[in-house]
């Protein structure tokens, strides 16, 4: 059991190291373009925002697509949700394994009471408790995967709408109109006017 715990801790540390390394790399990339060179001519470069880059970044490191899209405020939400899922997984997995060890031991007796992290459970209740913790562990895995997929979808949608123009000129007006008698059905009416 300690091997799994060590493996889990090593994986978390590795992910943290990768995330910090990418942040340092991105900050140095940004700083290299902040210094002006007076010998350059004044030109305008239009850099298009790539949805593919947002997806790749979000797949590699959750939250990087949001940083690429300029929605940095979403990153703590993503990591809070992922951290909660990992915590719930660990919480339920530890209890599931302890109950499973009791049930598989040679000294198991349904009439005895067993200690499971501060709770005393009867032997007849242990199979239901095992199923309860296994079900909740599986739900936490699904929750982790769902947050991961939503992170990727959010990065894709934000990247597509990054250059979308929402200006004051977009409007729909209903205006009265009077059609001239030369038209077969002349007289007053309404028309829809789109401004864009």
N, C-alpha and C positions, 0 to 999 in steps of 0.2 A: 504494500500500500504506500509506503514511503517513496518507492521508485516512481509511482504514478504522480505523487505529489511533487517530487523533485522535477519530473518531466514537465508537469504543468507549470511550475514556477519558472523553469528554464524557458519554456515557450513564451510566457508572458514577458519575461525579461528581454528575450530576443525581439519580440514585437515592439516593445518600448524602445529598444536601441535602434531598430530600423526606422521607427517613426521620428525619433529625435535626429537621426542622421539625415533623413529626407528634409526635415524642417531646416536644419543647418545648411544643407545644399541649396534649398530654395531661397533662403535669406541671402546667401552669398551671391546667387545668381541675380537676385533683385538689386543688390548693392553695386554690382559691377556695371549696371546700366544707369545708375543714378548720377554718375559723374559726367559732366558735359565736356565735349571736345570742341573748342572754338573753331577748329579748322574745318569742321563738317558744315555742309550747306544745310540750309533750313528746308527740310523735306518732310512730307507727311507720309508716314507708313501706316497703313491700315492692317492691323493684325486681326484675322478672323478667329473667332472662338470656336474651338473644336470639341464637339460632343464626344468624339471617339477618345480624345485625350482625357476628358472628364471620366469616362467609363473606365478606362485603363487605370487611371490613378485611384479611383474608388475600389476597383477590384484588388489592386495591389495592397493599398492601405486604406481602410475605411476612414472617410472624412477628407481625404486628399482631393477628391473631386469637388467637394464643397469649397475647399480652400482655393482651388483653381477657378471656381466660378465666382469667388469673392463673397461667399456666404459662410464666413468663418464662424459665425454665431451658432451654426448647426453642429459643429464638430463636438462640443461638449455634450450635446444631447445624444449624439450617436454613441459616444464613448460611455456615457452614463447608462444608456440602454444595454450596450454590449457588456459592460461591467456587471450590471444587475443580472443579466442572463448567466454570466459565468459564475457569479456568487450563488445564484439559485441552483445551478448545476452542481457545484461543489457541495452545497448544503444538503441537497437531496441524495447525491451519490454517496456521501460518507454515511448517512443514516441507512440507506439501502444496503450498503455493503455490511454494516454492522449487524443488521437484522438478518441478512442472508447468512452470515457466519453463524449466528445463533441457530438458525433453522437447519443448517447443514452439519452442525456439530453432532457428535455421537451422544452427548449428554443432554440433548434437547428433551424437555418434558413440558407438555402443555399445561400442567398444573402449576409450574413454577412462574415466578415473576422475573423479568429481565430488565436490566438497566440500559436505556438507549438515550444517551446524552441528556441526563437529568430527568428523564421520565421513566417511570416504572410501568412496563407493559406486561400483561399476562401472556402466557405462551399461546393461548388460543387466538389472541389478537394479532400476533406477529405476522401471519400470512397476509392479512389485510393491510397491515402497516407497510410490509414489503411492497405490495402492489401500489399503495398510495405514494410512496417515495419514488418508486420506479416510474410511475405515471408523471409525477411532477418533474422528475429529472428529464424525461423525454420531452415534456412541454417546454422546459427551459432550453433544450437544444433547438426546438422549433422556433422559439422566440429569438434566439441568437441568429439563426439562419434568416428569419424574417426581417430582422433589423438590418442585417448585412445586405439582403436583396433590396430593401427599401432605400438604403444608402446609395446603391448603384442607380436605382430608378430616379431618385431625387437628383443626383448629379447629372444624369442624362437630360431630364426635363429642364433643369436650370440652365444647362449649357445650350439647349435649343432656344430658350427664351432670353438668352443673354443679350442678343442684339435686336430683340423684338422692340419695335418702336411704339411706345404708348405716349402720344403727344396730345395736346389740347385740341388739335385739329380733327381728331376722330370724333364724329358725332352723327346722330340720326335725328332729324327734325321732321315734324309733321307740320305742313304749312297749308293754309287754305289757297285754293286756286280757282280761277274762273275760266272755263273753257269757252272759246269763241263759238259763235253760232255756225261757223263753217264746218266744224266737226259735227258729225252726225248726232252725237249725244252732247250737245253744248250745255253749259250751265255751271253752277258752283260744284266744287269737289275738294278733295284732300289729296295731297301728294307727299310722298316720302322723299326727303332730300338727304343723301349721304354725303358727308364732307370728310375727305381724307387726304 
